[in-house]
Amino acid sequence: MNVVSELHLTVGENTYVAPLLESEAPESVRALQEFLPLTSELMHVRWSGHATWINIDEIDLPELPRENHTVYPSRGDILLYPGYRNEQEILVACGPTCFKSPAGELAGNHVGTLEATREELTALEELTLRDGVQPVTVRIRGSDEDRS
């Protein structure tokens, strides 16, 4: 039986789940598996529209190719951006998003899509916009070893 690994993003009492796209972005998913779990801060984006992000500049990522990459993620898409032209980050699209920075448009590697409703994603984005930075925990579950 093939077990699908899932990314779990926990903000407050809410946990959002995203099956990982292991065949579409294998090197990016492997990189996530190497450094997760992570406790950090979820922030509202400044440049990209309706989205949130986690700064992972302190993570020593391997050199990652552009795989399954996009500038225009769909609602719920999770992108791993290894810092080609800007700081490293995990972007969570909560609505209409064009991934960009002061350096211009950025293409992040699409590693999963949250199984969340439009209303849940809107509430997540509005929480970071209204109340500021939120504590977040990101982990992977469902692989051979259950990572806490």
C-alpha positions as CSV (number, residue, x, y, z in Angstrom):
1,M,0.0,0.0,0.0
2,N,1.4,3.4,-1.0
3,V,1.1,5.9,1.9
4,V,0.8,9.5,0.8
5,S,2.8,11.9,3.0
6,E,0.9,15.0,4.2
7,L,2.0,18.4,5.3
8,H,0.2,19.5,8.5
9,L,0.2,23.3,9.1
10,T,-1.1,24.2,12.6
11,V,-2.1,27.8,13.5
12,G,-3.7,28.2,16.9
13,E,-6.3,25.4,17.3
14,N,-6.6,24.8,13.6
15,T,-4.7,22.3,11.6
16,Y,-4.7,22.3,7.8
17,V,-3.6,19.3,5.8
18,A,-2.1,19.1,2.3
19,P,-1.1,15.9,0.6
20,L,2.4,16.3,-0.7
21,L,3.0,16.2,-4.5
22,E,5.9,13.7,-4.3
23,S,5.9,12.8,-8.0
24,E,5.5,16.4,-9.2
25,A,8.1,18.0,-7.0
26,P,10.3,15.1,-5.6
27,E,13.4,17.1,-4.7
28,S,11.4,19.9,-3.0
29,V,9.4,17.4,-1.0
30,R,12.6,15.6,0.0
31,A,14.0,18.9,1.2
32,L,10.9,19.5,3.3
33,Q,11.2,16.0,4.8
34,E,14.7,16.9,5.8
35,F,14.0,20.0,7.8
36,L,10.5,19.5,9.1
37,P,9.1,19.7,11.8
38,L,9.4,23.5,12.1
39,T,8.0,25.9,14.6
40,S,8.0,29.4,13.3
41,E,5.9,32.5,12.4
42,L,3.1,32.8,9.8
43,M,2.9,36.3,8.3
44,H,0.7,38.0,5.8
45,V,2.5,38.7,2.5
46,R,3.3,42.2,1.5
47,W,3.6,41.9,-2.2
48,S,1.7,38.8,-3.4
49,G,-2.0,39.3,-2.7
50,H,-4.1,37.0,-0.6
51,A,-1.5,34.8,0.9
52,T,0.6,34.0,4.0
53,W,4.3,33.0,4.3
54,I,6.9,31.5,6.6
55,N,10.5,32.7,6.4
56,I,12.9,29.8,6.2
57,D,16.1,31.7,5.5
58,E,17.8,30.0,8.4
59,I,17.3,26.5,6.8
60,D,20.2,25.2,4.9
61,L,18.3,23.9,1.8
62,P,20.0,21.9,-0.8
63,E,20.2,23.4,-4.3
64,L,16.8,22.8,-5.7
65,P,15.7,22.9,-9.3
66,R,12.6,24.6,-10.5
67,E,10.0,21.8,-10.4
68,N,6.3,22.1,-10.6
69,H,6.8,25.8,-10.2
70,T,4.4,28.7,-10.6
71,V,4.1,32.4,-10.1
72,Y,0.3,32.2,-9.8
73,P,-0.6,29.6,-7.2
74,S,-4.3,28.6,-6.8
75,R,-6.1,28.9,-3.5
76,G,-4.6,26.5,-0.9
77,D,-1.4,25.8,-2.9
78,I,1.8,25.6,-0.9
79,L,5.0,26.7,-2.5
80,L,8.5,26.1,-1.4
81,Y,10.7,28.9,-2.6
82,P,14.5,28.1,-2.2
83,G,15.6,31.7,-2.6
84,Y,16.7,32.0,-6.2
85,R,16.3,35.9,-6.1
86,N,14.9,36.6,-2.6
87,E,14.7,35.0,0.8
88,Q,13.7,31.4,1.2
89,E,10.1,30.8,2.2
90,I,7.1,28.7,2.3
91,L,4.1,30.5,0.7
92,V,0.5,29.5,1.4
93,A,-1.9,31.0,-1.1
94,C,-5.3,31.8,0.5
95,G,-7.0,33.5,-2.5
96,P,-5.9,35.3,-5.6
97,T,-2.1,35.4,-5.5
98,C,0.8,36.5,-7.8
99,F,4.0,35.4,-6.0
100,K,6.4,38.4,-6.0
101,S,8.8,40.5,-4.1
102,P,10.7,43.8,-4.5
103,A,12.8,41.7,-6.9
104,G,9.8,41.1,-9.2
105,E,7.7,38.0,-9.8
106,L,9.0,34.8,-8.2
107,A,8.3,31.1,-9.2
108,G,7.9,28.8,-6.2
109,N,7.8,25.0,-6.3
110,H,4.3,23.7,-5.8
111,V,4.6,21.0,-3.1
112,G,1.0,20.5,-2.0
113,T,-2.5,22.0,-1.8
114,L,-4.3,22.4,1.5
115,E,-7.6,20.5,1.9
116,A,-9.4,23.6,3.2
117,T,-12.5,25.5,2.2
118,R,-12.5,29.0,0.7
119,E,-13.9,30.3,4.0
120,E,-11.1,28.6,6.1
121,L,-8.4,30.0,3.9
122,T,-9.9,33.5,3.9
123,A,-10.1,33.3,7.7
124,L,-6.4,32.3,7.9
125,E,-5.3,35.1,5.7
126,E,-7.5,37.7,7.4
127,L,-6.1,36.5,10.8
128,T,-2.6,37.4,9.8
129,L,-3.7,40.6,8.1
130,R,-5.8,41.8,11.1
131,D,-3.9,40.4,14.1
132,G,-0.3,40.1,12.7
133,V,2.2,37.3,12.9
134,Q,0.8,34.0,14.2
135,P,2.7,31.1,15.7
136,V,2.8,28.1,13.3
137,T,4.0,24.5,13.3
138,V,4.6,22.6,10.1
139,R,5.2,18.9,10.1
140,I,4.9,15.9,7.8
141,R,2.7,12.9,8.6
142,G,2.0,9.6,6.8
143,S,5.4,8.7,5.6
144,D,7.1,5.5,6.8
145,E,8.1,7.4,9.9
146,D,5.5,9.6,11.5
147,R,7.4,12.9,12.0
148,S,6.2,14.9,15.1
